[in-house]
Amino acid sequence: MPLLPRWRYMTPEAKALTRRFGISAAVVLFGLVLLRTLLPWMILALIIWWVLSAMNRQ
């Protein structure tokens, strides 16, 4: 069973819009997964940078 059963009856503009929406949704999901993976490391790097910059001021 196709995901979009009326795909062959859709206009080219509707097909293009559907493709763009699908690609955008995939990019957003990939970005969220990547952000979820890297966020703890970014926070740790920020804390280390803050501590090192505070130590260098003294």
N, CA and C of each residue as an Amber inpcrd file, in Angstrom:
protein
   174
   0.8520000  -1.1860000   0.0000000   0.0000000   0.0000000   0.0000000
   0.8930000   1.2430000   0.0000000   0.7240000   2.1130000  -0.9710000
   1.5790000   3.2970000  -1.0360000   1.2770000   4.2810000   0.0910000
   2.3090000   5.0470000   0.4250000   2.1550000   6.0420000   1.4770000
   1.1670000   7.1290000   1.0620000   1.2650000   7.5500000  -0.1790000
   0.3380000   8.5360000  -0.7330000  -0.4180000   7.8810000  -1.8900000
  -1.6010000   7.3390000  -1.6490000  -2.2960000   6.5730000  -2.6810000
  -2.6890000   7.4020000  -3.9020000  -2.7750000   8.6930000  -3.7720000
  -3.1970000   9.5370000  -4.8960000  -2.0150000  10.2230000  -5.5750000
  -0.8070000   9.7280000  -5.3710000   0.3950000  10.3740000  -5.9050000
   0.3120000  10.5780000  -7.4220000  -0.1740000   9.5810000  -8.1340000
  -0.1840000   9.7030000  -9.6030000  -1.2260000  10.6960000 -10.0910000
  -2.1780000  11.0590000  -9.2480000  -3.2060000  12.0140000  -9.6480000
  -2.8810000  13.4370000  -9.2010000  -1.8090000  13.5840000  -8.4300000
  -1.4540000  14.9070000  -7.9150000  -0.8270000  15.7530000  -9.0220000
  -1.0100000  17.0580000  -8.9040000  -0.3790000  17.9690000  -9.8620000
   1.1210000  18.0390000  -9.5710000   1.9090000  18.4540000 -10.5350000
   3.3520000  18.5830000 -10.2890000   3.6770000  19.5470000  -9.1400000
   2.8780000  20.6040000  -9.0000000   3.1090000  21.5490000  -7.9050000
   2.8570000  20.8820000  -6.5560000   1.7940000  20.0950000  -6.4720000
   1.4870000  19.3960000  -5.2250000   2.5560000  18.3570000  -4.9030000
   3.0710000  17.6830000  -5.9280000   4.1490000  16.7130000  -5.7060000
   5.4090000  17.4090000  -5.2040000   5.7340000  18.5610000  -5.7920000
   6.9200000  19.3060000  -5.3680000   6.7680000  19.7770000  -3.9270000
   5.5800000  20.2590000  -3.5870000   5.3270000  20.7110000  -2.2220000
   5.4420000  19.5530000  -1.2350000   4.9160000  18.4130000  -1.5960000
   4.9940000  17.2340000  -0.7370000   6.4380000  16.7920000  -0.5500000
   7.2110000  16.8030000  -1.6250000   8.6280000  16.4300000  -1.5250000
   9.3860000  17.4020000  -0.6390000   9.1520000  18.7060000  -0.8350000
   9.8450000  19.7100000  -0.0170000   9.4920000  19.5480000   1.4510000
   8.2210000  19.2950000   1.7440000   7.7950000  19.1030000   3.1240000
   8.4630000  17.8730000   3.7300000   8.5320000  16.7960000   2.9800000
   9.1750000  15.5740000   3.4760000  10.6510000  15.7740000   3.7440000
  11.3270000  16.4610000   2.8340000  12.7560000  16.7220000   3.0310000
  12.9660000  17.6350000   4.2280000  12.1420000  18.6620000   4.3640000
  12.2580000  19.5750000   5.5040000  12.0230000  18.8420000   6.8210000
  11.0320000  17.9790000   6.8550000  10.7550000  17.2160000   8.0730000
  11.9240000  16.3020000   8.4180000  12.5270000  15.6740000   7.4180000
  13.6790000  14.8020000   7.6650000  14.8690000  15.5990000   8.1850000
  15.0990000  16.7890000   7.6310000  16.2150000  17.6310000   8.0890000
  15.9880000  18.0860000   9.5240000  14.7620000  18.4670000   9.8490000
  14.4580000  18.8910000  11.2210000  14.6480000  17.7310000  12.1930000
  14.1680000  16.5570000  11.8520000  14.3470000  15.3980000  12.7270000
  15.8220000  15.0600000  12.9050000  16.5960000  15.1130000  11.8200000
  18.0330000  14.8540000  11.9060000  18.7100000  15.8910000  12.8000000
  18.3240000  17.1490000  12.6600000  18.8860000  18.2070000  13.4990000
  18.5530000  18.0090000  14.9670000  17.3320000  17.6030000  15.2560000
  16.9530000  17.3620000  16.6490000  17.7260000  16.2000000  17.2490000
  17.9100000  15.1410000  16.4850000  18.6870000  13.9940000  16.9740000
  20.1340000  14.4040000  17.2050000  20.6940000  15.1670000  16.2800000
  22.0720000  15.6240000  16.4170000  22.2170000  16.5530000  17.6110000
  21.2690000  17.4690000  17.7880000  21.3150000  18.3930000  18.9180000
  21.1930000  17.6420000  20.2310000  20.3230000  16.6650000  20.2740000
  20.1430000  15.8840000  21.4980000  21.4180000  15.1270000  21.8470000
  22.1520000  14.6790000  20.8350000  23.3900000  13.9510000  21.0620000
  24.5090000  14.8890000  21.5020000  24.5960000  16.0500000  20.8800000
  25.7240000  16.9460000  21.1280000  25.5020000  17.9470000  22.2520000
  24.2800000  18.1390000  22.6970000  23.9960000  19.1550000  23.7070000
  24.7800000  18.9520000  24.9980000  24.8560000  17.7580000  25.5710000
  25.6530000  17.6060000  26.8020000  27.1240000  17.9590000  26.5960000
  27.6820000  17.6110000  25.4440000  29.0870000  17.9370000  25.1670000
  29.2750000  19.4420000  25.0060000  28.3170000  20.1200000  24.3980000
  28.4200000  21.5710000  24.2440000  28.3310000  22.2620000  25.6000000
  27.4540000  21.7720000  26.4780000  27.3390000  22.3470000  27.8180000
  28.6230000  22.1190000  28.6000000  29.1900000  20.9180000  28.5130000
  30.4490000  20.6210000  29.1910000  31.5740000  21.5150000  28.6740000
  31.6580000  21.7030000  27.3770000  32.6870000  22.5720000  26.8000000
  32.5040000  24.0130000  27.2610000  31.2740000  24.4700000  27.3600000
  31.0030000  25.8230000  27.8360000  31.4260000  25.9860000  29.2900000
  31.1480000  25.0020000  30.1210000  31.5510000  25.0610000  31.5320000
  33.0670000  25.0670000  31.6530000  33.7380000  24.2080000  30.8950000
  35.2070000  24.1660000  30.9360000  35.7840000  25.4960000  30.4700000
  35.2460000  26.0640000  29.4040000  35.7240000  27.3570000  28.9180000
  35.5120000  28.4400000  29.9660000  34.3620000  28.4290000  30.6380000
  34.0620000  29.4250000  31.6600000  35.0350000  29.3010000  32.8230000
  35.3120000  28.0700000  33.2600000  36.2470000  27.8500000  34.3700000
  37.6490000  28.2970000  33.9740000  38.1050000  27.9350000  32.7950000
  39.4460000  28.3270000  32.3560000  39.5720000  29.8370000  32.1980000
  38.5580000  30.4800000  31.6740000  38.6240000  31.9370000  31.5290000
  38.5850000  32.6140000  32.8950000  37.8580000  32.0490000  33.8540000
  37.8360000  32.6110000  35.2070000  39.1950000  32.4230000  35.8820000
  39.8460000  31.2990000  35.6400000  41.1650000  31.0570000  36.2320000
  42.2250000  31.9640000  35.6000000  42.1160000  32.2710000  34.3350000
  43.0960000  33.1250000  33.6610000  42.9700000  34.5850000  34.0710000
  41.8280000  34.9980000  34.5430000  41.6330000  36.3870000  34.9750000
  42.3630000  36.6720000  36.2760000  42.5250000  35.6670000  37.0940000
  43.1330000  35.8850000  38.4110000  44.6160000  35.9510000  38.3720000
